[in-house]
Amino acid sequence: MPSEGQECIFYKLTAAGYRCVLMGPEDWRALSERYMQRCKSGGAGCPVLSALEGKLASNSCGFGRGSSNGLLHKE
């Protein structure tokens, strides 16, 4: 995981303001205080990001094993 102080790649500016794009705006409003430290430390320890990585690893999202889906990579 990225080092402390580097923001998670899924913490982005949206029409609803800065938020985790893996969550809807309503969920973010309810949980942002709980998750903000994780967003500011590159996503380290984030259960939402861990769940996504688990799904990708188990191929439950339809991506082929070993294929580069680009979802978890910076542009």
MMTF fields as JSON, N, C-alpha, C and O atoms, coordinates in Angstrom:
{
  "mmtfVersion": "1.0.0",
  "mmtfProducer": "UNKNOWN",
  "numBonds": 299,
  "numAtoms": 300,
  "numGroups": 75,
  "numChains": 1,
  "numModels": 1,
  "chainsPerModel": [1],
  "groupsPerChain": [75],
  "chainIdList": ["A"],
  "bondAtomList": [4, 2, 8, 6, 12, 10, 16, 14, 20, 18, 24, 22, 28, 26, 32, 30, 36, 34, 40, 38, 44, 42, 48, 46, 52, 50, 56, 54, 60, 58, 64, 62, 68, 66, 72, 70, 76, 74, 80, 78, 84, 82, 88, 86, 92, 90, 96, 94, 100, 98, 104, 102, 108, 106, 112, 110, 116, 114, 120, 118, 124, 122, 128, 126, 132, 130, 136, 134, 140, 138, 144, 142, 148, 146, 152, 150, 156, 154, 160, 158, 164, 162, 168, 166, 172, 170, 176, 174, 180, 178, 184, 182, 188, 186, 192, 190, 196, 194, 200, 198, 204, 202, 208, 206, 212, 210, 216, 214, 220, 218, 224, 222, 228, 226, 232, 230, 236, 234, 240, 238, 244, 242, 248, 246, 252, 250, 256, 254, 260, 258, 264, 262, 268, 266, 272, 270, 276, 274, 280, 278, 284, 282, 288, 286, 292, 290, 296, 294],
  "bondOrderList": [1, 1, 1, 1, 1, 1, 1, 1, 1, 1, 1, 1, 1, 1, 1, 1, 1, 1, 1, 1, 1, 1, 1, 1, 1, 1, 1, 1, 1, 1, 1, 1, 1, 1, 1, 1, 1, 1, 1, 1, 1, 1, 1, 1, 1, 1, 1, 1, 1, 1, 1, 1, 1, 1, 1, 1, 1, 1, 1, 1, 1, 1, 1, 1, 1, 1, 1, 1, 1, 1, 1, 1, 1, 1],
  "groupList": [{"groupName": "MET", "atomNameList": ["N", "CA", "C", "O"], "elementList": ["N", "C", "C", "O"], "formalChargeList": [0, 0, 0, 0], "bondAtomList": [1, 0, 2, 1, 3, 2], "bondOrderList": [1, 1, 2], "singleLetterCode": "M", "chemCompType": "L-PEPTIDE LINKING"}, {"groupName": "PRO", "atomNameList": ["N", "CA", "C", "O"], "elementList": ["N", "C", "C", "O"], "formalChargeList": [0, 0, 0, 0], "bondAtomList": [1, 0, 2, 1, 3, 2], "bondOrderList": [1, 1, 2], "singleLetterCode": "P", "chemCompType": "L-PEPTIDE LINKING"}, {"groupName": "SER", "atomNameList": ["N", "CA", "C", "O"], "elementList": ["N", "C", "C", "O"], "formalChargeList": [0, 0, 0, 0], "bondAtomList": [1, 0, 2, 1, 3, 2], "bondOrderList": [1, 1, 2], "singleLetterCode": "S", "chemCompType": "L-PEPTIDE LINKING"}, {"groupName": "GLU", "atomNameList": ["N", "CA", "C", "O"], "elementList": ["N", "C", "C", "O"], "formalChargeList": [0, 0, 0, 0], "bondAtomList": [1, 0, 2, 1, 3, 2], "bondOrderList": [1, 1, 2], "singleLetterCode": "E", "chemCompType": "L-PEPTIDE LINKING"}, {"groupName": "GLY", "atomNameList": ["N", "CA", "C", "O"], "elementList": ["N", "C", "C", "O"], "formalChargeList": [0, 0, 0, 0], "bondAtomList": [1, 0, 2, 1, 3, 2], "bondOrderList": [1, 1, 2], "singleLetterCode": "G", "chemCompType": "PEPTIDE LINKING"}, {"groupName": "GLN", "atomNameList": ["N", "CA", "C", "O"], "elementList": ["N", "C", "C", "O"], "formalChargeList": [0, 0, 0, 0], "bondAtomList": [1, 0, 2, 1, 3, 2], "bondOrderList": [1, 1, 2], "singleLetterCode": "Q", "chemCompType": "L-PEPTIDE LINKING"}, {"groupName": "CYS", "atomNameList": ["N", "CA", "C", "O"], "elementList": ["N", "C", "C", "O"], "formalChargeList": [0, 0, 0, 0], "bondAtomList": [1, 0, 2, 1, 3, 2], "bondOrderList": [1, 1, 2], "singleLetterCode": "C", "chemCompType": "L-PEPTIDE LINKING"}, {"groupName": "ILE", "atomNameList": ["N", "CA", "C", "O"], "elementList": ["N", "C", "C", "O"], "formalChargeList": [0, 0, 0, 0], "bondAtomList": [1, 0, 2, 1, 3, 2], "bondOrderList": [1, 1, 2], "singleLetterCode": "I", "chemCompType": "L-PEPTIDE LINKING"}, {"groupName": "PHE", "atomNameList": ["N", "CA", "C", "O"], "elementList": ["N", "C", "C", "O"], "formalChargeList": [0, 0, 0, 0], "bondAtomList": [1, 0, 2, 1, 3, 2], "bondOrderList": [1, 1, 2], "singleLetterCode": "F", "chemCompType": "L-PEPTIDE LINKING"}, {"groupName": "TYR", "atomNameList": ["N", "CA", "C", "O"], "elementList": ["N", "C", "C", "O"], "formalChargeList": [0, 0, 0, 0], "bondAtomList": [1, 0, 2, 1, 3, 2], "bondOrderList": [1, 1, 2], "singleLetterCode": "Y", "chemCompType": "L-PEPTIDE LINKING"}, {"groupName": "LYS", "atomNameList": ["N", "CA", "C", "O"], "elementList": ["N", "C", "C", "O"], "formalChargeList": [0, 0, 0, 0], "bondAtomList": [1, 0, 2, 1, 3, 2], "bondOrderList": [1, 1, 2], "singleLetterCode": "K", "chemCompType": "L-PEPTIDE LINKING"}, {"groupName": "LEU", "atomNameList": ["N", "CA", "C", "O"], "elementList": ["N", "C", "C", "O"], "formalChargeList": [0, 0, 0, 0], "bondAtomList": [1, 0, 2, 1, 3, 2], "bondOrderList": [1, 1, 2], "singleLetterCode": "L", "chemCompType": "L-PEPTIDE LINKING"}, {"groupName": "THR", "atomNameList": ["N", "CA", "C", "O"], "elementList": ["N", "C", "C", "O"], "formalChargeList": [0, 0, 0, 0], "bondAtomList": [1, 0, 2, 1, 3, 2], "bondOrderList": [1, 1, 2], "singleLetterCode": "T", "chemCompType": "L-PEPTIDE LINKING"}, {"groupName": "ALA", "atomNameList": ["N", "CA", "C", "O"], "elementList": ["N", "C", "C", "O"], "formalChargeList": [0, 0, 0, 0], "bondAtomList": [1, 0, 2, 1, 3, 2], "bondOrderList": [1, 1, 2], "singleLetterCode": "A", "chemCompType": "L-PEPTIDE LINKING"}, {"groupName": "ARG", "atomNameList": ["N", "CA", "C", "O"], "elementList": ["N", "C", "C", "O"], "formalChargeList": [0, 0, 0, 0], "bondAtomList": [1, 0, 2, 1, 3, 2], "bondOrderList": [1, 1, 2], "singleLetterCode": "R", "chemCompType": "L-PEPTIDE LINKING"}, {"groupName": "VAL", "atomNameList": ["N", "CA", "C", "O"], "elementList": ["N", "C", "C", "O"], "formalChargeList": [0, 0, 0, 0], "bondAtomList": [1, 0, 2, 1, 3, 2], "bondOrderList": [1, 1, 2], "singleLetterCode": "V", "chemCompType": "L-PEPTIDE LINKING"}, {"groupName": "ASP", "atomNameList": ["N", "CA", "C", "O"], "elementList": ["N", "C", "C", "O"], "formalChargeList": [0, 0, 0, 0], "bondAtomList": [1, 0, 2, 1, 3, 2], "bondOrderList": [1, 1, 2], "singleLetterCode": "D", "chemCompType": "L-PEPTIDE LINKING"}, {"groupName": "TRP", "atomNameList": ["N", "CA", "C", "O"], "elementList": ["N", "C", "C", "O"], "formalChargeList": [0, 0, 0, 0], "bondAtomList": [1, 0, 2, 1, 3, 2], "bondOrderList": [1, 1, 2], "singleLetterCode": "W", "chemCompType": "L-PEPTIDE LINKING"}, {"groupName": "ASN", "atomNameList": ["N", "CA", "C", "O"], "elementList": ["N", "C", "C", "O"], "formalChargeList": [0, 0, 0, 0], "bondAtomList": [1, 0, 2, 1, 3, 2], "bondOrderList": [1, 1, 2], "singleLetterCode": "N", "chemCompType": "L-PEPTIDE LINKING"}, {"groupName": "HIS", "atomNameList": ["N", "CA", "C", "O"], "elementList": ["N", "C", "C", "O"], "formalChargeList": [0, 0, 0, 0], "bondAtomList": [1, 0, 2, 1, 3, 2], "bondOrderList": [1, 1, 2], "singleLetterCode": "H", "chemCompType": "L-PEPTIDE LINKING"}],
  "groupTypeList": [0, 1, 2, 3, 4, 5, 3, 6, 7, 8, 9, 10, 11, 12, 13, 13, 4, 9, 14, 6, 15, 11, 0, 4, 1, 3, 16, 17, 14, 13, 11, 2, 3, 14, 9, 0, 5, 14, 6, 10, 2, 4, 4, 13, 4, 6, 1, 15, 11, 2, 13, 11, 3, 4, 10, 11, 13, 2, 18, 2, 6, 4, 8, 4, 14, 4, 2, 2, 18, 4, 11, 11, 19, 10, 3],
  "groupIdList": [1, 2, 3, 4, 5, 6, 7, 8, 9, 10, 11, 12, 13, 14, 15, 16, 17, 18, 19, 20, 21, 22, 23, 24, 25, 26, 27, 28, 29, 30, 31, 32, 33, 34, 35, 36, 37, 38, 39, 40, 41, 42, 43, 44, 45, 46, 47, 48, 49, 50, 51, 52, 53, 54, 55, 56, 57, 58, 59, 60, 61, 62, 63, 64, 65, 66, 67, 68, 69, 70, 71, 72, 73, 74, 75],
  "secStructList": [7, 7, 7, 6, 6, 7, 7, 7, 6, 6, 3, 3, 3, 3, 6, 6, 3, 3, 3, 3, 6, 6, 1, 7, 2, 2, 2, 2, 2, 2, 2, 2, 2, 2, 2, 2, 2, 2, 2, 2, 6, 6, 6, 6, 6, 7, 2, 2, 2, 2, 2, 2, 2, 2, 2, 2, 2, 6, 6, 6, 6, 1, 7, 7, 6, 6, 7, 7, 7, 1, 6, 6, 1, 7, 7],
  "xCoordList": [0.827, 0.0, 0.875, 2.011, 0.35, 1.108, 1.426, 0.796, 2.394, 2.835, 1.861, 1.013, 2.005, 1.194, 1.258, 2.324, 0.121, 0.084, -0.246, -0.542, -0.205, -0.567, -2.024, -2.385, -2.862, -4.288, -4.581, -3.881, -5.622, -6.12, -6.53, -7.048, -6.307, -6.655, -8.164, -8.613, -8.951, -10.405, -11.026, -12.248, -10.212, -10.675, -10.555, -9.464, -11.683, -11.686, -12.695, -13.617, -12.511, -13.479, -14.616, -14.387, -15.833, -17.026, -17.986, -17.696, -19.122, -20.144, -20.645, -21.147, -20.504, -20.92, -19.77, -19.895, -18.661, -17.484, -16.487, -16.678, -15.414, -14.427, -15.05, -15.67, -14.879, -15.389, -14.746, -14.064, -14.971, -14.551, -15.523, -16.726, -15.025, -15.911, -16.391, -17.203, -15.901, -16.388, -17.661, -18.265, -18.061, -19.271, -20.173, -19.705, -21.456, -22.406, -22.315, -21.796, -22.808, -22.738, -23.408, -22.903, -24.534, -25.223, -24.387, -24.246, -23.835, -22.975, -21.748, -21.333, -21.167, -19.988, -20.302, -19.523, -21.437, -21.814, -21.929, -21.532, -22.462, -22.65, -21.344, -21.189, -20.406, -19.21, -17.899, -16.84, -17.945, -16.703, -15.77, -14.556, -16.311, -15.43, -14.692, -13.529, -15.37, -14.78, -13.694, -12.712, -13.868, -12.953, -11.892, -10.927, -12.05, -11.164, -9.683, -8.867, -9.319, -7.903, -7.36, -6.208, -8.181, -7.765, -7.583, -6.663, -8.449, -8.326, -7.024, -6.357, -6.675, -5.473, -4.187, -3.095, -4.305, -3.108, -3.089, -2.689, -3.527, -3.445, -4.412, -4.255, -5.399, -6.366, -5.96, -6.658, -4.842, -4.342, -5.381, -5.829, -5.764, -6.701, -8.163, -9.025, -8.458, -9.842, -10.614, -10.206, -11.72, -12.496, -13.184, -13.399, -13.531, -14.166, -13.16, -13.48, -11.951, -10.906, -10.491, -10.244, -10.414, -10.073, -11.111, -10.759, -12.382, -13.448, -13.323, -13.499, -13.022, -12.844, -11.655, -11.75, -10.54, -9.354, -9.636, -9.154, -10.418, -10.784, -11.618, -11.408, -12.568, -13.4, -12.569, -12.751, -11.662, -10.804, -9.895, -9.677, -9.367, -8.478, -9.213, -8.636, -10.477, -11.235, -11.918, -12.626, -11.704, -12.235, -13.758, -14.378, -14.374, -15.823, -16.349, -17.562, -15.462, -15.897, -15.85, -16.169, -15.457, -15.431, -14.126, -14.037, -13.109, -11.818, -11.005, -11.044, -10.28, -9.438, -8.266, -7.729, -7.872, -6.717, -5.479, -5.202, -4.752, -3.508, -3.716, -2.747, -4.971, -5.21, -5.127, -5.416, -4.745, -4.666, -5.995, -6.313, -6.769, -8.071, -7.984, -8.933, -6.885, -6.693, -7.434, -7.222, -8.291, -9.084, -8.248, -8.561, -7.2, -6.408, -5.098, -4.182, -5.004, -3.766, -3.997, -5.03, -3.03, -3.112, -2.975, -2.31, -3.62, -3.501, -2.259, -1.988],
  "yCoordList": [-1.184, 0.0, 1.251, 1.217, 2.348, 3.594, 4.095, 3.697, 4.957, 5.484, 6.514, 7.049, 6.774, 7.771, 9.106, 9.525, 9.767, 11.082, 11.063, 12.111, 9.907, 9.791, 9.351, 8.316, 10.12, 9.813, 8.56, 8.241, 7.86, 6.688, 7.113, 8.214, 6.264, 6.609, 6.686, 7.195, 6.195, 6.241, 7.415, 7.564, 8.255, 9.469, 10.589, 11.107, 10.957, 11.872, 12.992, 12.896, 14.051, 15.135, 14.695, 14.324, 14.737, 14.393, 15.573, 16.59, 15.433, 16.48, 16.686, 17.757, 15.65, 15.733, 16.13, 16.018, 16.589, 16.95, 15.804, 14.777, 15.981, 14.913, 13.759, 13.96, 12.546, 11.357, 10.119, 10.186, 8.991, 7.7, 7.332, 7.236, 7.126, 6.815, 5.361, 4.963, 4.572, 3.203, 3.153, 2.094, 4.314, 4.429, 5.486, 6.422, 5.319, 6.332, 7.562, 7.479, 8.701, 9.934, 9.828, 10.385, 9.123, 8.996, 8.174, 8.54, 7.059, 6.231, 7.017, 6.926, 7.789, 8.581, 9.592, 9.756, 10.266, 11.252, 10.578, 11.151, 9.389, 8.687, 8.13, 8.033, 7.765, 7.055, 7.812, 7.295, 9.016, 9.714, 9.931, 9.779, 10.281, 10.497, 9.218, 9.253, 8.102, 6.805, 6.388, 5.751, 6.746, 6.296, 7.314, 6.95, 8.564, 9.627, 9.346, 9.59, 8.846, 8.566, 7.529, 7.615, 6.563, 5.544, 6.153, 5.778, 7.083, 7.76, 8.555, 8.588, 9.191, 10.025, 9.203, 9.741, 7.901, 7.054, 6.017, 4.87, 6.441, 5.593, 4.431, 3.521, 4.431, 3.349, 2.217, 1.206, 2.368, 1.319, 0.976, 1.855, -0.29, -0.763, -0.503, -0.758, -0.007, 0.311, -0.966, -1.714, -1.229, -2.435, -2.402, -3.455, -1.226, -1.115, -1.505, -2.284, -0.966, -1.287, -2.756, -3.402, -3.283, -4.692, -5.606, -6.62, -5.254, -6.054, -6.054, -7.093, -4.905, -4.821, -5.667, -6.418, -5.547, -6.328, -7.825, -8.616, -8.218, -9.625, -10.137, -11.252, -9.327, -9.717, -9.84, -10.778, -8.903, -8.974, -10.195, -10.855, -10.497, -11.643, -12.959, -13.909, -13.016, -14.251, -14.315, -15.275, -13.295, -13.232, -13.122, -13.474, -12.65, -12.55, -11.335, -11.169, -10.489, -9.323, -9.604, -8.727, -10.806, -11.153, -10.847, -11.031, -10.388, -10.133, -11.412, -12.164, -11.661, -12.847, -12.753, -11.668, -13.87, -13.878, -13.416, -13.85, -12.535, -12.051, -10.936, -10.326, -10.657, -9.577, -8.241, -8.148, -7.243, -5.912, -5.208, -4.854, -5.006, -4.366, -2.856, -2.153, -2.349, -0.917, -0.277, 0.904, -1.007, -0.445, 0.004, 1.019, -0.724, -0.418, 0.285, 0.312, 0.847, 1.505, 2.984, 3.384, 3.792, 5.224, 5.471, 4.72, 6.543, 6.92, 7.717, 8.125],
  "zCoordList": [0.0, 0.0, 0.0, 0.473, -0.526, -0.547, 0.852, 1.833, 0.922, 2.207, 2.763, 2.049, 4.046, 4.756, 4.024, 3.574, 3.91, 3.291, 1.81, 1.238, 1.178, -0.228, -0.302, 0.259, -0.983, -1.024, -1.831, -2.792, -1.426, -2.144, -3.556, -3.743, -4.533, -5.92, -6.129, -7.156, -5.185, -5.313, -4.563, -4.568, -3.917, -3.254, -4.286, -4.527, -4.891, -6.027, -5.854, -5.043, -6.623, -6.682, -7.595, -8.746, -7.083, -7.855, -7.801, -7.172, -8.457, -8.41, -6.979, -6.636, -6.15, -4.746, -3.828, -2.609, -4.384, -3.594, -3.543, -4.195, -2.762, -2.628, -1.858, -0.814, -2.38, -1.716, -2.309, -3.331, -1.658, -2.193, -3.303, -3.062, -4.506, -5.63, -5.6, -6.436, -4.651, -4.492, -3.651, -3.483, -3.122, -2.302, -2.924, -3.572, -2.716, -3.161, -2.273, -1.16, -2.743, -1.954, -0.583, 0.392, -0.497, 0.79, 1.771, 2.938, 1.284, 2.135, 2.578, 3.734, 1.663, 1.997, 3.093, 4.031, 2.976, 4.004, 5.38, 6.394, 5.399, 6.673, 7.232, 8.45, 6.365, 6.806, 6.626, 6.983, 6.084, 5.723, 6.911, 6.773, 8.065, 9.222, 9.59, 9.992, 9.452, 9.786, 8.787, 9.168, 7.51, 6.462, 6.043, 5.371, 6.423, 5.917, 6.159, 5.271, 7.323, 7.596, 6.615, 6.191, 6.26, 5.298, 3.914, 3.187, 3.546, 2.251, 2.183, 1.149, 3.291, 3.337, 3.453, 3.274, 3.749, 3.834, 2.71, 2.911, 1.531, 0.347, 0.329, -0.485, 1.191, 1.247, 2.174, 2.254, 2.876, 3.769, 4.833, 5.569, 4.917, 5.92, 5.605, 6.445, 4.423, 4.064, 3.731, 2.842, 4.428, 4.143, 2.778, 2.178, 2.282, 0.968, -0.115, -1.013, -0.029, -0.984, -0.876, -1.894, 0.331, 0.532, -0.105, -0.707, 0.024, -0.581, -2.103, -2.739, -2.685, -4.134, -4.575, -5.546, -3.864, -4.214, -4.088, -4.898, -3.073, -2.902, -4.055, -4.533, -4.506, -5.645, -6.91, -7.685, -7.122, -8.301, -8.247, -9.263, -7.068, -6.919, -7.151, -7.68, -6.758, -6.932, -8.29, -8.593, -9.1, -10.457, -10.473, -11.477, -9.406, -9.365, -10.128, -10.257, -10.631, -11.406, -12.906, -13.709, -13.285, -14.702, -15.404, -16.618, -14.69, -15.306, -15.293, -14.32, -16.351, -16.417, -15.454, -15.232, -14.887, -13.982, -14.731, -15.849, -14.091, -14.681, -15.686, -16.139, -16.047, -16.992, -16.275, -15.082, -16.982, -16.399, -16.641, -17.776, -15.585, -15.76, -15.618, -15.965, -15.123, -14.994, -13.836, -13.56, -13.152, -12.074, -10.89, -10.268, -10.566, -9.381, -9.711, -8.889, -10.893, -11.303, -11.541, -12.079, -11.138, -11.403, -12.891, -13.604, -13.351, -14.765, -14.995, -16.125]
}
